[in-house]
């Protein structure tokens, strides 16, 4: 459940102190402030949120707090426009920044999909298609979704005939009514906030054929990049305007994926990130 509260928090230091206090009562909660909102919004997502307890804890810290019933609060960071600007700027500047060698995990997934007899897949966040080439060369039909127009232009030059790629944010899925035998999502989910991640997972699952397979690659807390950049939420660090990374551990994987049926969890070192 998600509850939204109005506060009189004035700055990020104060917000961080209150957040740490609340985490003692709700250790597994997602807690964040939107200090750009005129109401200094406090947003809490957890299995159970007791508004009376929250108001009491925040008031005890010397801060006003009031429940706002049924208020829809946008994410305080990671707005879709910021994400689009971040990736469009990155691709404009760096073009095919990861080269055209597919990732190791894409090769593993390709082999698995072939074993399962999968003939068509959806790749949300396809980029310029470096991983897609593995699947198309193996006879698997690929449809992509990509937020950067520049990345799509690079993909269209690289693939002949061009891939079918929908332009837009994965948070705006679905883009068609097709039901796919497989879904492969590489290096994308951890760039989203918790609400966006849940929506993408649900939307992908809703476009999966019965008996189909979804494979997602995420970044682990064992990554040397864990903790780099400004901390903006639990296990989440800023990598630039419109860019953020959420680092997973085993518990986070189970929490987010168990509703869709977790078949296996594999941790690998990815040489081509």
N, C-alpha and C positions, 0 to 999 in steps of 0.2 A: 504494500500500500504506500501511497505518497501523500504527504501532508505538507501544506504551505503555510508559513507564518510571516506576519509583519513584525519587523523589529526596528530598533533605532540604532543599530550598529553603524559606526561611523567610518571604520577603516578595516583593512585586511588583518592587521595585528589583532584587533578585538575579535574579529570573526574567527580567526584561527584558535584563539583561546576558548571561545565558546564551543567551537567544533570539537576540540579535545575533551572538553567537559561532557558533551553529549555522547561522545564515543565510549566513555566509561559505562554509560547506561545502555547504549546501543552499539556494541563493538562491531557488528557486521553491517551497519547501516551506511548508505551513501548520503553524505551530508555536505551541502554547499550553500554559499551565500551569493546572491546577486546584488552587489552593492551599487550597481548602476541603476537599479530600479529605485523609484522614489520611496518605496516602502522597505528598502533594504531586506529583500526577501530571503528567508531561510527555507530551504527545501530539504526534506528528509524522506528518503525511500528505504523501507525495511519491511520485513515480513509482517511486523506489527508495530504501529506507531501510536503511542498514547499521548494525545495532545495535551492533556492535563499535566502529565509528567514533564513534557518538553517545556511548556510554559513555566512550570515551577522551577526547573533547572536553570533556564535562561534568566528568569527573574532573580534567582538567587545569586547569579553572577553580576547583578546590578544593571541588567539590560531589559528594556521593555520587550515583550513578546506577546503576540496575539494571533490565534488561529485564523486563517482566511479560508473558509469553507469553499471547496470546489473551484478554487482559482487555478487556472492553467498557467503555469510558469515556464517560460522558455529556458533552455539551458543557459547558464550564465556565461558559458564559453562554448566554443565549437559550433557557432552558428553556421548554417549551410553556406552562406555567402562567404564567410571567412575561410571555410574549407576549400571552396572553389577557387578563391583568390590565391590561397597558399599553393595549391597544386598547379594551377594555370601558370603562376609565376615560376614555379620550379621547373616545369616542362619547357616553358619558353626559354629559360636561361640555360638549362642543362640538357634539353632534348632527350635522347635515349640514354638517360643517366646511369642505368644499370647494365648497359650493353644489351646484347640479344641472346646471351647464354641463359637458358631457362634455370630457374631455381631448382635445387635438389629436391625439395618437397614436391614440386610440380611433376618431376620425373617419377617419384614414388606414387603419386596420385594417378598419373596417367596409366601406369602399369596396373594399379588396382582397378581403375575403371574398365580397362580392357578385360581384366579377369572377370568382372561382373557383367560384361557384355553391354556396357553403356554406350549409346550411340550419339546422344546429344547432351550438352551441358550448358549451364549458365555460369558466367564468370563475372560477379559483381566487382567493380574496381579493376577492370581489365588493364588499365594503363595503356601502353602502346603495344601490348600483345606478346611480349617476349615469352611468357609462359603458355599462351594460347597456341603457339606454333607446335608444341609437343603434341597437343591433342589433335589439331587439324591434320598433321602429318601422319597420325595414326588412324585417320578415318573417322574421328569424332567431330560432329558438328558443334560449333561454338557460337554462342551469343554473348555479348558483353554489355556491361554498363560502365560508363566512365564520365567523371565530372569535368575533365579537362578537354577542351576542344583541341588544344595543341597535341595532346596525347593521341586523340582519335585521328588527327591528320597524319601523325607519324605511323600509326598502325595501318592506315589506308595505303600509305606508300610501301609499307613492309609486306603487306599481304596482297596477293593477286590470285583470285578476286578478293576484294575487301571483305573483312568480317562484318557481320551485322552487329553494330554497337549502338546502343541507346545512349544519347547524351543526357546527363543529369546526375543527380545525387542518389546514391543507393538508399538514402533515407526517404526517397520519394517513390520507391517501388510499390506496386509492380508497374512495369512499362509495357507489358503485354499480357495476354491471357494464356500463354504457352505453359504447359506443365513439362518439366524437364526430368530426364532420367538421372542426371547428376548435377551437383552444384559444387564449384570449387572457388573458394574465396581466400585469396592469398594476400597477406600483409595489409589488410583493410580494417577488420573488425576492431582491432586495438586502437585505431585512430579516432574512434567514435566515443561519445559519452555513454553512460549506462542506458539512458532512455533510447538513444539511437541504436545501440547494440541490440537491445531487446526487439525493437521494431524490425531491424534487418533480419535477425534470426527468424522471427515469425513470418516475415514476408518471403524469405527463401523457402522455408518449410512449406508454405502454402503453394509454392510453385514447383514442388517436388512430387513426382509420380509415386504412388504407393509402391513400396519396395525399393525406391531409389536411394541414393546416397548423397549426403552433404559432407564436404571436408573443408574445414577452416584451419588456416594457420594463424597463430597468434604469437605474441612475443612474451617470453618468460621473464620472471623476476631474476632468473639466473643470468640474464643478459648483462654484459658489462656496461650497457647504457642505462641500467636501472639507477634511478636517482639523479640522472643528469637533467639539468634544466630546472626551472621553477616548478615547485610542487603546487598543483592546482586542485587536487583531490586525492583520495586514498589510492596509492599506487599509480597515480596519474601525474605526468610531468609535461610541461610545455616545451614544444620544439619550435616555436615561432608563432606569429599571428595566424590563427586558424589551424595550427598544428598541435597535436597532443598525442601522447602515448599512454595507454593503459597496460600495465604489466600483469600478466596472469601467473598465479600459482595453481596447484592442483585443485584447491578448494574453489577458486574462482571459476575454473573450467567446469567443474561439476555444477556449481550454482547456476551458471548461465546456460549450460547445454543439456542438463539432465532431462528437462521437459521434452527434448526432441529425441532422446534415446542415444546415450553415449556408448558407442561400440568399442572405441579404443582411444587411448591418449598416448602419443609418441612424442618424445622430446629429441630434437636433432640440432646439430650445429649447422647453420645455413651459411655456406661459404659465399653464395651469390645473393646477397640480401636486396 
